[in-house]
């Protein structure tokens, strides 16, 4: 497959029914599109974030550039909270409603953004309660794949699955979307002869779901619950040598949001891109108030969230080898003696780690 440049235009892509990473081949013509995307999430706190960017191409390099924007979150049809482009804002749910009124059950949210003297608005979005009590499980599998030299080799994979009710607190059958991340522990190996050197353990953030997402349309589900529904898989390797923690954020979706993400998934094929001027291109919920025909990429969503975690063990993930075991000399791989040199590492144990 030949291409000028590959880019992930959205932080998350949607795959339903299977797990597949989709690469987007940029078209060669100049691209300038406005992208407005944002969310409201309700857990113990409200989280608000809206990002306004523009796609541009320069000398065959594709860029996503943040553009100046005046952004306001509209709550119950009243302009309420000014937001800074691309910055996350957090406020406890009880405190929010004490200040701004309303209730979590009835509140509606809308984004409003002024960009180059144009006013953009989303539709009003309400938050559905999310089903709780989900559980996670993993399965170690093995299958044959082609390696980079086109040879058939056997590889082990870890499959992550979820079991959950689809009924929320008011017994409404609810569509779901999941955001998945991981973290693993990495202990230094005592290769050094220095008696005053004490190996430490680091904790590495593993951005395992940066480019796809799984959506479940409750209207297409046959029952009121799902069991061992696979939401992710990745190769079993050194990351599983010690402890590996999965964190899954389960989010409720309105049917409007489900339709958007399912249409996006259907429009993404290996021969086409979201930049093509297709007659059936996906339309989000954000419009230019004065020019409704302008094409604006992105979506503004509102969700309730529930967090589920799973700690895996060395034995159940296939007894994977330590990353440093392949090096005879620690100087060949400095993190063996200083794990803080690993990307996304810290020596501070996460608060949830047992």
HELIX and SHEET records of a PDB file:
HELIX    1   1 UNK A   93  UNK A  100  1                                   8    
HELIX    2   2 UNK A  218  UNK A  220  5                                   3    
HELIX    3   3 UNK A  238  UNK A  240  5                                   3    
HELIX    4   4 UNK A  255  UNK A  267  1                                  13    
HELIX    5   5 UNK A  323  UNK A  326  5                                   4    
HELIX    6   6 UNK A  330  UNK A  332  5                                   3    
HELIX    7   7 UNK A  334  UNK A  336  5                                   3    
HELIX    8   8 UNK A  339  UNK A  341  5                                   3    
SHEET    1   A 5 UNK A  14  UNK A  15  0                                        
SHEET    2   A 5 UNK A 213  UNK A 216  1                                        
SHEET    3   A 5 UNK A 175  UNK A 187 -1                                        
SHEET    4   A 5 UNK A 201  UNK A 206 -1                                        
SHEET    5   A 5 UNK A 345  UNK A 346 -1                                        
SHEET    1   B 8 UNK A  14  UNK A  15  0                                        
SHEET    2   B 8 UNK A 213  UNK A 216  1                                        
SHEET    3   B 8 UNK A 175  UNK A 187 -1                                        
SHEET    4   B 8 UNK A 244  UNK A 253 -1                                        
SHEET    5   B 8 UNK A 300  UNK A 312 -1                                        
SHEET    6   B 8 UNK A  33  UNK A  42  1                                        
SHEET    7   B 8 UNK A  45  UNK A  58 -1                                        
SHEET    8   B 8 UNK A  61  UNK A  66 -1                                        
SHEET    1   C 7 UNK A  14  UNK A  15  0                                        
SHEET    2   C 7 UNK A 213  UNK A 216  1                                        
SHEET    3   C 7 UNK A 175  UNK A 187 -1                                        
SHEET    4   C 7 UNK A 244  UNK A 253 -1                                        
SHEET    5   C 7 UNK A 300  UNK A 312 -1                                        
SHEET    6   C 7 UNK A  33  UNK A  42  1                                        
SHEET    7   C 7 UNK A 296  UNK A 297  1                                        
SHEET    1   D 8 UNK A  14  UNK A  15  0                                        
SHEET    2   D 8 UNK A 213  UNK A 216  1                                        
SHEET    3   D 8 UNK A 175  UNK A 187 -1                                        
SHEET    4   D 8 UNK A 244  UNK A 253 -1                                        
SHEET    5   D 8 UNK A 300  UNK A 312 -1                                        
SHEET    6   D 8 UNK A  33  UNK A  42  1                                        
SHEET    7   D 8 UNK A  45  UNK A  58 -1                                        
SHEET    8   D 8 UNK A  89  UNK A  92 -1                                        
SHEET    1   E 5 UNK A  78  UNK A  83  0                                        
SHEET    2   E 5 UNK A  70  UNK A  75 -1                                        
SHEET    3   E 5 UNK A 108  UNK A 115 -1                                        
SHEET    4   E 5 UNK A 118  UNK A 122 -1                                        
SHEET    5   E 5 UNK A 286  UNK A 288 -1                                        
SHEET    1   F 4 UNK A  78  UNK A  83  0                                        
SHEET    2   F 4 UNK A  70  UNK A  75 -1                                        
SHEET    3   F 4 UNK A 108  UNK A 115 -1                                        
SHEET    4   F 4 UNK A 125  UNK A 126 -1                                        
SHEET    1   G 3 UNK A 135  UNK A 146  0                                        
SHEET    2   G 3 UNK A 152  UNK A 165 -1                                        
SHEET    3   G 3 UNK A 225  UNK A 235 -1                                        
END                                                                             
